[in-house]
């Protein structure tokens, strides 16, 4: 049975990669089988065992002792008879008869003793022969046991090689048929890892990426550096500093521009109704109709001040924000009567909030095309001001997408909104619909599961991903969404690296708009190896490199059930991905750490594909055969050639 090597799985543009799943397809075979060893025996000698001979002799002597005593008595008696015959005390006829009798008995006794000695020698030889036969049987059994051990060791060695050679990280992806990915929970470092992984694979597939970072945590900083090292020149706006150079929405028609501004104004009024938005939209449409096409935000706020009768309109006339004719038309636009007070109050509210956008596009410059665009909010700016800016960018993007034709390739253009829970629900709904219509990929990350988020989580054809959830109520909702019956496997490596990676405290974006205006700075030869760039240019890659090879191949894990307290203790980069397929709903635990791509036991192929390939080759493959091929090896990364 062969394995799938990472370089034989190609990055596919029709898949959205969200991390890697840890799994061991081949279990640890354990310790090698113990080699059988012969029992300790005395060395084999050609002569009989002296101890055995001594014991047999002693036993025979005990048996022959009466015979020997009787033979000695007969011999002594024969000597007495012979002496008596010579002395004349006994006749020779009787003496001869006595000598014959005693000698015969003594001879019989001697023959019996001789037979005993022969029996001893026979028993010794028989015992030695039996020991030889037993030794030969033991040798045969030992030989058979060693042959069986050799066969078991070969089987163990094959399992061990397969275990050591197997992949441990498999790609976790969703098909591009998914319209959206909702990410609930997570920390800023976790979002950074996920955005870096997802963005790198999208750019590597030849797509374009727009990141709207409302988290104020610079989560796309590693992705920007990675793209820059790959030869691309990302465009980064840091609002509100770069607001004058942001021309987003400059080409919108007055009706669409009024709709955008109406939604921006509603950012602080969560419970506003469609009727309220329509009223604001009507005011702004009439104001823009007076100002004409290509009106700026500063002109709109000047007109609203005139409508609300705030300040001296002569100042706006002096600076050329509004003309006398426009001022007169604005004064009579809504007539006179009871409704004036309502219009004045709304115009005042509109002006007070749109003032934060007055510098929008006032210093717009022509920017070169870029496949990575990042719009971020400066954390030093006001919280309310950042919400206004974020709502404007999201709404303007929505209108641009609505006016764009549907893409031939899903997810060719991908939009990531980090901290989407800061946007109103209707703003999110319009953005979702526009992305679905234009076949633009959309990734929304939510810090907490507010009622607005819960209503939209996974709605439509969307995949849902859960990261660490600090709030107990959010963790309960997430566990119910996933299902507490699922048992997931968490790698120890995920916990090790997540605990050792540095946070994003103090990290800030660096605007590239001024650099573009001054001219593109010269670069050296661009690096085109994605794995090497991840290692050298991302915090995750540098942290994983410090862990060392021993930790990288660490093959230990633990299982846990999807329960609220477990979701509150997830490692930083852990992502529980749920999506619907033709075979049912899938629940997988992934690690979004982009550095895992550089590990030697990582493949972009999904676990099901790799398992099927291994099983298909299992019946015919041998240990010496090459692994199954899942496709040609991926080309080296060249960001600039992927337009």
C-alpha positions, 0 to 999 in steps of 0.5 A: 500500500503506497502513500500520497506525497505532497508534491503530487497534489496540485493546488486547484483553483476551484477549491477554497482552502481553509486549512489542513486536517490532521489524520493518521491513516496508518496506526503506529505498529508499536514495538518490533516483535521480540526475536526468540532466543534459545534457552541457556543450556550447558555446552554440548560435550562428546563425553558423557556427563560426569554427574550423570555417570556418578549418579548412575554409579551410586545407584548401581552400587547401592543395588550391588552392595548385598551381592558384593558382600555375599561374593566377598563372604564366598571368597573368604569361605573358599580361603578358609576351606582351602586352609583347612584342607592344607591343615588336614582338618578337612578332607580334600574331597570335601574341600574340593566340593566346597571350593567349587561351591564357593567359587561358583557362587562368587563367580555368579555374584561377579557376573551380576556385578558386571551386568550392573556395570553394563546396565549403568553404561547403557542407561548413560548412553540412552540418557545421552541419546535422549538428550541429543534428540531433545536438543535437536527438537529444540533446535528445530523449534527455535529455527521455526520460531526464528523463521516466523519472527523474520516474517513477522518482522518483515510485516512490522517493518512494512507497517513501520515504513508506511507509518513513518512515510505517511502524510499527516496533514490533508487539505480542507477545502470547500468547492467554489460552488459555495457562495460564501464562507462565514467564520464565527469567533476567533482571535486576531492571530487566528484571523491572520493565519486564516486570511494569509492562507486563504489569500495566498491560495487565491492569489496563487490560483491567479485570482484577485483579492480585496480585504476590508479589515474592520478589526483594527488589528492588521490581520492581513499584514503577513499576506501583504508581505507574502504577496510583495515577496512574490513579486506583486505590489499590493495596494493598502489604504489606511483610513482615514489618513488615505481617504483623500486618495480613495476613489471608491464610489467615484463612478457611481450614479447619483441614485446609487451614490445617494443610496450609499450615503443613506446607509452610511448615515444609518450606521449608528441607528441599528433599529432604523427601518426601510422607511427611514432609509427611504426618507434619507435617500430621498433627501440625498437624491434631491440634493445630488440632483441639484449638485449634478453628477460627480458631486463630492462629499464636501459639496453634499455636506455643504448642501445639507448645511444649507438645507438644515440652516446650519452655519453661514452659507457664505463660507461654502460659497466662498470656497466654491462648494456650492453656487448661489443658484444651487443655494437658492434651489436647495432653499425651495426644494422641499417647500414651506410648511410643517415638514420643514422641521423634519427635513431640517432635523434629518439634514442636520443628522446627515451632515453631521455624519457625512462630514467624516467623509468630506475628504473622500477622493479629493486627492485621487491619483491613478493607481496601477492595477493590483491583485491584492487590495487592502482597505483598513481602519486606523485603530487610533481613529474614533470607533464611530468614525471607523464604523462610518468608513467601513460601512461606506466601503462595504456599501460602495463595493456592493454597488460596484458589484451590482453594476459588474457582469457576472464572472466566468469563474467563481471566486476569481475575485474574492472579498474578505470582510474581517469584523463583519459584525460591525456592519448593519444587517441590511448592509451585509444582506446587500453585500451577500446578494451582490457577491452571489449575483456577480459570482464573487467569493465572499468571506465574512469573519465575526468576532461574536455571534450577535443576533444579527449574525445568528440570523445570517450565519450559514444562510444560503449556500454558505460554508460555516467555520467556527474558531475559538469562541470566548463567550459561553453563550456563543460557544453554546450556539456554535456547538448546537450548530455543529452538533455535540455528537461529533468527535474531532481529532486535534493535533498536538502540533496545533496546540504547540505552535498556537501557544508559541506564536506572537500576537498582533499587538501593536501591528499596523498597516503601512500605506502604499498609496504614497509610495505609488504616487512617488513611483514604484521602488526598485525591487530585486529578483522576486522569489517565486517559491510559495513555501519558502516565502511563507517560511521567511515572510510570515510570522507563522512560518518563522514560528514553525521554523523555530519549533524544529523538525522534531516537533514538526513530525510529532504524531500525537493528538487528542480527541474531543467532542464539540462541546461549549467548553471545548470550543472556548479552549480551541487553539488559535488556528483551529477551525471547525468547518461545516459544509453541505455536500451531496452525501450529507453535511461534513464536519471537519477540524482544520488548522489554518496555520499557513506554515503547515504547507511547508511541512514535509508531510502535508498535501493539498489533496483532501483526506477522502481523496488521499484515502481512496487513492491509498485503498485503490493501490492497497491490493496491488502495490508493494513497498517498493512501488511508487506512490499513486499520482494525484496529478502533476506537481504544482508549478513554482509560484510566480505572482506576476504571471497570474494576471 
